Amino acid sequence: MSIAYLDHAAAWEKSPFDQQTQQEVSVLRNNPEQLEDAFYKNLAFGTGGMRGIMGVGTNRVNKYTFGRTTQGLSNYINTQFPNQTPRVVIGFDCRHNSKELAQIVADIFSANGIDVFLFSDLRATPEVSFAVRHLKCQCGIVLTASHNPPEYNGYKVYWQDGGQIVPPHDNNIINAIENCTYEDIKFKAQNNRIKLIDQEIDRAFQDASVAIGRIGSGNRESVKIVFTSLHGTSITAIPQVLKAAGYTQVSIIEEQATPDGDFPTVASPNPEEPDALKLAIKKAEEIDADIVIGTDPDADRLGIAVRNENNELELLNGNQTMVAMTQFILSKGGYTQKENPFVGSTIVSTPMMEAVAKHHNVSCKLGLTGFKWIAKMIEDFPNQRCLGGGEESFGFMVGDFVRDKDAVTAALLACEVVAEAKAKNSTFLEGLIELYVALGLYQERLVSLVKKGKSGAEEIVQIMDQFRNNPPKTLDGSTISHIEDYNIATRLVVQSQEKEMIPLPKANVLIFKAIDGTTVAARPSGTEPKIKFYVSVNAPLETTQGYRAKKEVLEQKINRILAELGI
């Protein structure tokens, strides 16, 4: 065992760490492998903030790691806003220890002379993003591990624009945290600086959600909806927003309606996983519902199932949902070319977003993975109007009143698409297939390889190195035309060997593009012990009747590509 992490563990068995922490470290010494994993590194910020397993140690979520983060962040906020009393809003989800940790975080901010708005109970993450700007705060915090397993918790940071932190603030905050010791943490609250918030902000957020998302012209009362919060926070917002928008037939899956950090009815509380929506789909079949809606624990990701041509409920992936809802927003107008409108997406999402935007003479801006980059687009282009944005991981944002994934307003928008289609004797999916006929059929697949612990992290590095050093020359017979390495922000034109600079921040992402439009992206997750591969293929679709056959052709093409790459 390395001396470094043994020294770290020994430090946690003394002051300033409390007696309980010291005892837990001593117990952990009975399992050397767990001790190493708990202390071999510090939790770091990734694409979605700071996430980890709860427990003692520098590589764990606890009051000291969150405390050090909050102390460093407090120091940075006070240097950035020296001539005012800064304000921070704090929200949290259904995770174990979230409420207690949120109070500790609030105490530390207040101890550093920062005014705190603390939600009195769990709330949807998009509401916290909204509250940052609504309450004119300089910063926002959400304690959440999104859809990670029950043993996880996390710490997500927003800046005053309501978006998650981006350069230069992210690196500056990390530096401020690293300059803190555990002895520096000010745990003693100034209670007069902490104000509990709840219904007033709820009403403002929900009113804005309805105003922005209610853009269709269908008969809302005719739509049958089955909704599940998967034991998470969306139960506090989505039923209320749908009711306010005029949807009267909303069936809630009661077995999953109570917030519960154990997520007892699902293997994973992630609407990206088909099994997560099993109970909801069963209920929907019983009552002949038009749409099934499920969200992850912090209510930023949205999964839906809609009726297909055989009147069966079919789960859509994040790319399909994003494209259909973007098409709906753009088809409604409500904007002028003088506003120079745009939609946002990411480099690993479907290229069809660009095709839809071009079809409506609207620009499509692409950023790195994570909604913080879409939020940054809004700040970077103040003379342009953001109509919305999405990414393949089941995230969508309607307008720009929330600067993060927003399953609440996206759920309403999905119902608007269904209501209008139903009024025309059509369906959500039929409309999407018609769009495929117009613009081409795009088929995507995500493959995630889980690699846990220190050895897993090392294996992920090896996989990325292998692809960098030995890139594929073809994808299913189509020659590679471009190789994009975001680690060095460079695009290689393979035929000429010319290199072009990519005008985005550096990131550990590789993308291979073939002449026929096929793309494969490889990227280690910033928040989970995974390496992810994103495959996109496309082909013309002549008729709506040919959709299933052409879809199968593209699925087989993806299978061949994955086999070629050994994935």
Residue pairs with C-beta under 8 A, 6 or more apart in sequence:
1 32
1 35
1 36
2 36
2 40
4 40
5 35
5 36
5 39
5 40
6 39
8 39
8 57
8 58
9 25
9 28
9 29
9 35
9 38
9 39
9 57
11 17
12 21
12 22
12 25
12 39
12 56
12 57
12 58
12 64
13 22
13 25
13 26
14 22
16 182
16 183
16 185
17 25
17 64
17 182
21 56
21 62
21 64
24 55
24 56
25 56
25 57
28 34
28 35
28 38
28 56
28 57
29 35
35 57
36 454
37 57
37 59
37 453
37 454
38 55
38 56
38 57
38 58
38 59
38 60
39 57
39 58
39 59
40 59
40 454
41 58
41 59
42 58
42 59
42 65
43 50
43 51
43 52
43 58
43 59
43 60
43 61
43 65
44 50
44 174
45 157
45 165
45 170
45 173
45 174
46 525
46 526
46 527
47 368
47 369
47 370
47 372
47 525
47 526
47 527
48 146
48 154
48 156
48 164
48 370
48 526
48 527
49 154
49 155
49 156
49 157
49 164
49 527
50 69
50 154
50 155
50 156
51 61
51 145
51 146
51 148
51 152
51 153
51 154
51 155
51 527
51 528
52 59
52 60
52 61
52 65
52 152
52 153
52 154
53 60
53 61
53 151
53 152
54 60
54 61
54 62
54 96
54 97
54 151
54 152
54 153
55 61
55 62
56 62
57 65
58 65
61 97
61 101
61 152
61 153
61 154
61 155
63 101
63 104
64 182
64 185
66 101
66 104
66 105
66 143
66 155
67 104
67 105
67 108
67 182
67 185
67 187
68 177
68 180
68 181
68 182
68 184
68 185
69 155
69 177
70 104
70 105
70 108
70 109
70 141
70 185
71 108
71 112
71 177
71 180
71 184
71 185
71 186
72 173
72 176
72 177
72 178
72 179
72 180
73 139
73 157
73 173
73 176
73 177
74 108
74 109
74 112
74 114
74 186
75 112
75 176
75 179
75 180
76 169
76 172
76 173
76 176
77 86
77 88
77 112
77 114
77 138
77 139
78 86
78 112
78 113
78 114
80 86
80 138
81 138
85 113
85 114
85 115
86 114
86 115
86 137
86 138
86 139
87 114
87 115
87 116
87 117
87 135
87 136
87 137
87 138
87 139
88 109
88 114
88 115
88 116
88 117
88 137
88 138
88 139
88 140
88 141
89 116
89 117
89 118
89 119
89 128
89 131
89 132
89 135
89 137
89 139
89 140
89 141
89 197
90 102
90 105
90 106
90 109
90 116
90 117
90 118
90 119
90 128
90 140
90 141
90 142
90 143
91 102
91 119
91 122
91 123
91 125
91 127
91 128
91 131
91 140
91 141
91 142
91 143
92 98
92 99
92 101
92 102
92 119
92 122
92 123
92 142
92 143
92 144
93 122
93 123
93 125
93 142
93 143
93 144
93 145
93 232
93 233
93 259
93 297
93 298
94 122
94 231
94 232
94 233
94 259
94 260
94 261
94 297
95 143
95 144
95 145
95 150
95 152
95 153
95 261
95 297
96 150
96 153
96 261
96 262
97 153
98 122
98 143
98 144
98 153
98 261
99 121
99 122
101 143
101 153
102 118
102 119
102 141
102 143
103 118
104 187
105 141
105 143
105 155
106 116
106 118
106 189
106 194
107 187
107 188
107 189
107 194
108 185
108 186
108 187
108 189
109 116
109 193
110 116
110 189
110 190
110 191
110 193
110 194
111 186
111 187
111 188
111 189
111 190
112 186
113 190
113 193
114 193
115 193
115 195
116 193
116 194
116 195
117 131
117 135
117 137
117 195
117 197
118 194
118 195
118 196
118 197
119 128
119 196
119 197
119 198
119 201
120 196
120 197
120 198
121 198
122 233
122 236
122 259
123 202
123 233
123 236
123 237
124 233
124 234
124 236
124 237
124 298
124 299
124 300
124 407
124 408
125 142
125 144
125 156
125 233
125 298
125 299
125 300
125 404
125 405
126 205
126 299
126 300
126 402
126 404
126 405
126 406
126 407
126 408
126 409
127 201
127 202
127 205
127 237
127 408
128 140
128 141
128 142
128 158
129 140
129 158
129 162
129 163
129 402
129 403
129 404
129 406
130 162
130 201
130 204
130 205
130 208
130 401
130 402
131 137
131 140
131 197
131 201
131 205
132 139
132 140
132 158
132 159
132 160
132 161
132 162
132 403
133 160
133 161
133 162
133 403
134 201
134 204
134 205
135 197
135 201
137 160
138 159
138 160
139 157
139 158
139 159
139 160
140 157
140 158
140 159
140 162
141 155
141 156
141 157
141 158
142 155
142 156
142 158
142 298
143 153
143 154
143 155
143 156
144 153
144 154
144 156
144 297
144 298
145 152
145 153
145 154
145 297
146 154
146 296
146 297
146 298
146 300
146 301
146 527
147 268
147 269
147 270
147 271
147 272
147 296
147 297
147 301
148 154
148 527
148 528
149 268
150 261
150 262
150 263
154 527
156 164
157 164
157 165
157 173
158 164
158 165
158 403
158 404
159 165
159 166
159 169
161 375
161 378
161 379
161 403
162 375
162 402
162 403
162 404
163 371
163 372
163 374
163 375
163 376
163 378
163 379
163 403
163 404
164 370
164 371
164 372
164 375
164 404
165 173
165 372
166 372
166 373
166 375
166 376
166 505
167 505
202 236
202 237
202 240
205 237
205 408
206 237
206 240
206 241
206 244
206 408
207 244
208 401
209 237
209 241
209 406
209 408
209 409
209 412
210 241
210 244
210 245
210 412
212 398
212 399
212 401
212 409
213 241
213 245
213 398
213 409
213 410
213 412
213 413
213 416
214 245
214 246
214 412
214 416
215 328
215 329
215 332
215 334
215 413
215 416
216 328
216 332
216 416
216 417
216 419
216 420
217 420
217 423
218 416
218 418
218 419
218 420
218 421
218 422
218 423
219 419
219 422
219 423
220 245
220 246
220 247
220 248
220 415
220 419
221 246
221 247
221 248
221 249
222 249
222 419
222 422
222 423
223 247
223 249
223 290
223 291
223 415
223 418
223 419
223 422
224 249
224 251
224 284
224 287
224 288
224 289
224 290
224 291
225 242
225 247
225 249
225 250
225 251
225 289
225 290
225 291
225 292
225 293
225 415
226 251
226 253
226 280
226 281
226 283
226 284
226 287
226 289
226 291
226 292
226 293
227 238
227 239
227 242
227 250
227 251
227 252
227 253
227 280
227 292
227 293
227 294
227 411
228 252
228 253
228 256
228 257
228 277
228 279
228 280
228 292
228 293
228 294
228 295
229 235
229 238
229 252
229 256
229 257
229 259
229 294
229 295
229 299
230 256
230 263
230 266
230 269
230 270
230 271
230 276
230 294
230 295
230 296
230 297
231 256
231 258
231 259
231 260
231 261
231 262
231 263
231 264
231 265
231 266
231 269
231 297
232 259
232 269
232 295
232 296
232 297
232 298
232 299
233 259
233 297
233 298
233 299
234 295
234 299
234 407
234 408
234 411
235 252
235 257
235 258
235 259
237 299
237 408
238 293
238 295
238 299
238 407
238 408
238 411
238 412
239 250
239 252
241 408
241 409
241 411
241 412
242 250
242 411
242 412
242 415
243 250
245 412
245 415
247 415
251 283
251 284
251 287
251 289
253 279
253 280
253 283
255 265
255 279
256 265
256 266
256 279
256 280
263 269
263 297
265 279
266 273
266 275
266 276
267 273
267 275
267 276
268 275
268 276
269 276
269 296
269 297
270 276
270 296
270 301
271 277
271 294
271 295
271 296
271 301
271 302
271 303
271 394
272 301
272 303
272 317
272 318
272 393
272 394
274 315
276 294
276 303
277 292
277 294
277 303
277 305
277 315
280 292
280 293
280 294
280 305
281 292
281 305
281 313
281 315
283 289
284 291
284 292
284 305
284 313
285 313
289 313
290 306
290 307
290 418
290 422
290 427
291 304
291 305
291 306
291 307
291 414
291 415
291 418
291 428
292 304
292 305
292 306
292 313
293 302
293 303
293 304
293 411
293 414
293 415
294 302
294 303
294 304
295 301
295 302
295 303
295 407
295 411
296 394
296 407
299 407
299 408
300 371
300 395
300 404
300 405
300 406
300 407
301 318
301 393
301 394
301 395
301 405
301 407
302 321
302 394
302 395
302 396
302 407
302 410
302 411
302 414
303 315
303 316
303 394
304 315
304 316
304 321
304 414
304 428
305 313
305 314
305 315
305 316
306 313
306 314
306 316
306 418
306 427
306 428
306 429
307 313
307 314
307 427
307 428
307 429
308 314
308 427
308 429
309 429
309 430
314 429
316 324
316 429
316 432
317 392
317 394
317 444
317 446
318 349
318 390
318 391
318 392
318 393
318 394
318 395
319 349
319 350
319 352
319 392
319 442
319 444
320 432
321 390
321 394
321 396
321 410
321 414
322 345
322 349
322 350
322 353
322 390
322 391
322 392
322 396
323 350
323 352
323 353
323 356
323 432
323 435
323 442
324 417
324 428
324 431
324 432
324 435
325 388
325 390
325 396
325 398
325 410
325 413
325 414
325 417
326 343
326 353
326 356
326 357
326 388
326 390
327 356
327 431
327 432
327 435
328 413
328 416
328 417
328 420
328 431
329 343
329 387
329 388
329 398
329 413
330 343
330 356
330 357
330 359
330 360
330 362
330 387
331 360
335 341
335 385
335 387
337 361
339 384
339 385
340 363
340 383
340 384
340 385
341 362
341 363
341 384
341 385
341 386
341 387
342 357
342 362
342 363
342 364
342 365
342 377
342 381
342 384
342 385
342 386
342 387
343 353
343 356
343 357
343 362
343 363
343 364
343 365
343 386
343 387
343 388
343 389
343 390
344 364
344 365
344 366
344 367
344 373
344 374
344 377
344 386
344 388
344 389
344 390
344 397
345 353
345 354
345 364
345 365
345 366
345 367
345 374
345 389
345 390
345 391
346 366
346 367
346 368
346 369
346 370
346 373
346 374
346 391
346 392
347 366
347 367
347 368
347 369
347 484
347 486
347 504
347 509
347 511
347 521
348 369
348 391
348 392
348 509
348 511
348 521
348 523
348 532
348 534
349 390
349 391
349 392
350 392
350 442
350 444
350 536
351 442
351 517
351 519
351 536
351 538
352 439
352 440
352 442
352 538
353 364
353 390
354 364
354 366
355 439
355 440
355 442
356 364
356 435
356 439
357 363
357 364
358 364
359 438
359 439
362 387
363 384
365 374
365 377
365 381
367 373
367 374
367 376
367 377
367 504
368 486
368 504
368 505
368 507
368 509
369 391
369 393
369 507
369 509
369 523
369 526
370 391
370 526
371 389
371 391
371 395
371 397
371 403
371 404
371 405
372 404
374 386
374 389
374 391
374 397
374 403
375 403
375 404
377 386
377 389
378 386
378 400
378 403
385 400
386 399
386 400
387 399
388 396
388 397
388 398
388 399
389 396
389 397
390 396
390 397
391 405
392 444
392 446
392 534
393 446
395 405
396 405
396 406
396 407
396 410
396 413
397 403
397 404
397 405
397 406
397 409
397 410
398 406
398 409
398 410
398 413
399 409
402 409
414 428
417 428
417 431
418 427
418 428
421 427
421 428
421 430
421 431
430 544
433 541
433 544
433 547
434 544
436 442
436 541
436 547
437 541
437 542
437 543
437 544
440 538
440 539
440 540
440 541
441 538
441 539
441 540
441 541
441 547
441 550
441 551
441 554
442 536
442 537
442 538
443 536
443 537
443 538
443 551
443 554
443 555
443 557
443 558
444 534
444 535
444 536
444 537
445 534
445 535
445 555
445 558
445 562
446 532
446 533
446 534
446 535
447 532
447 533
447 535
447 562
447 567
448 525
448 530
448 531
448 532
448 533
449 463
449 530
449 531
449 532
449 533
449 567
450 456
450 528
450 529
450 530
451 457
451 459
451 460
451 529
451 530
451 531
452 529
453 529
456 529
457 529
460 524
460 529
460 530
460 531
463 522
463 531
464 508
464 510
464 522
464 524
464 531
467 510
467 522
468 485
468 487
468 510
471 480
471 483
471 510
471 512
472 480
472 512
472 520
472 564
472 565
473 479
473 480
474 480
474 514
475 512
475 514
475 518
475 520
475 561
475 564
476 514
476 518
476 537
476 557
476 560
476 561
476 564
478 514
478 515
478 516
478 518
479 494
479 514
479 515
480 494
480 512
480 513
480 514
481 493
481 494
481 495
481 513
481 514
481 515
482 491
482 492
482 493
482 494
482 511
482 512
482 513
483 491
483 492
483 494
483 510
483 511
483 512
483 513
484 490
484 491
484 492
484 502
484 509
484 510
484 511
484 512
484 513
485 492
485 509
485 510
486 502
486 504
486 506
486 507
486 508
486 509
486 510
486 511
487 506
487 507
487 508
487 509
487 510
488 506
489 501
489 502
489 503
489 504
489 505
489 506
490 499
490 500
490 501
490 502
491 499
491 500
491 501
491 502
492 498
492 499
492 500
493 499
493 500
507 523
508 523
508 524
509 521
509 522
509 523
510 521
510 522
510 523
511 519
511 520
511 521
511 522
512 519
512 520
512 521
513 519
517 536
517 537
517 538
518 535
518 536
518 537
518 538
518 557
518 561
519 534
519 535
519 536
520 533
520 534
520 535
520 536
520 561
520 565
521 533
521 534
522 531
522 532
522 533
523 531
523 532
523 533
523 534
524 530
524 531
524 532
525 531
525 532
533 562
533 565
533 567
535 558
535 561
535 562
537 554
537 557
537 558
537 561
538 554
539 550
539 553
539 554
541 547
541 550
